[in-house]
Amino acid sequence: MKISIKVRFNSTYPKFEKVMPGKYILYIPEPQTDESEKFIKGLLSNKLGVRKENISLINIEKDGKWNFHIGE
């Protein structure tokens, strides 16, 4: 299953909202760092009930959309 997350860094407060099936918006109050991918994987794991090992980053698009594959 593919999930797309529009990530907005440096927002005023953290928020994770579902906008459509398989599409989410994530607001993170910090700048993007090397740890951002781990943080987002951990959040997806908790919110969707999936093990972190089953979440892999496909790509990051120029508009800030992160595409993940979830499954084995």
Secondary structure per residue as TSV (DSSP state, phi and psi in degrees):
chain	resnum	aa	ss	phi	psi
A	1	M	-	360.0	137.8
A	2	K	E	-103.6	136.3
A	3	I	E	-126.0	134.4
A	4	S	E	-110.7	131.9
A	5	I	E	-125.9	120.6
A	6	K	E	-83.2	114.2
A	7	V	E	-102.3	127.7
A	8	R	E	-117.8	109.9
A	9	F	E	-86.4	163.7
A	10	N	S	60.0	31.7
A	11	S	-	-80.7	169.7
A	12	T	S	-76.5	-26.6
A	13	Y	S	-152.1	152.4
A	14	P	-	-74.3	140.0
A	15	K	E	-158.9	142.8
A	16	F	E	-131.2	115.0
A	17	E	E	-130.8	144.3
A	18	K	E	-91.6	126.6
A	19	V	E	-104.8	-27.7
A	20	M	E	-157.0	165.5
A	21	P	T	-58.8	123.9
A	22	G	T	80.6	3.7
A	23	K	E	-131.1	130.2
A	24	Y	E	-134.8	161.9
A	25	I	E	-122.7	131.2
A	26	L	E	-121.1	123.2
A	27	Y	E	-104.7	123.3
A	28	I	E	-120.4	128.3
A	29	P	S	-79.1	10.2
A	30	E	S	-119.4	163.0
A	31	P	-	-72.7	161.3
A	32	Q	-	-70.3	132.5
A	33	T	-	-134.4	-177.8
A	34	D	T	-65.8	-23.6
A	35	E	T	-84.5	-5.7
A	36	S	H	-59.8	-41.5
A	37	E	H	-62.5	-43.5
A	38	K	H	-62.5	-42.3
A	39	F	H	-61.4	-46.5
A	40	I	H	-66.7	-40.2
A	41	K	H	-61.5	-42.1
A	42	G	H	-63.5	-41.1
A	43	L	H	-63.8	-46.2
A	44	L	H	-61.3	-41.1
A	45	S	H	-58.3	-46.2
A	46	N	H	-68.9	-45.0
A	47	K	H	-71.5	-36.6
A	48	L	H	-102.2	-5.2
A	49	G	T	68.5	37.2
A	50	V	-	-117.5	144.2
A	51	R	-	-68.7	144.3
A	52	K	G	-58.3	-32.5
A	53	E	G	-65.4	-20.7
A	54	N	G	-96.3	10.6
A	55	I	E	-115.6	123.7
A	56	S	E	-132.6	140.5
A	57	L	E	-78.0	124.8
A	58	I	E	-84.2	-55.2
A	59	N	E	-165.9	169.2
A	60	I	E	-122.0	120.3
A	61	E	-	-85.0	162.2
A	62	K	T	-61.7	-28.3
A	63	D	T	-82.9	7.1
A	64	G	S	92.0	9.9
A	65	K	E	-88.8	124.7
A	66	W	E	-101.6	127.3
A	67	N	E	-108.0	125.3
A	68	F	E	-118.5	149.6
A	69	H	E	-105.5	131.7
A	70	I	E	-119.9	123.4
A	71	G	-	143.5	-177.6
A	72	E	-	-92.0	360.0
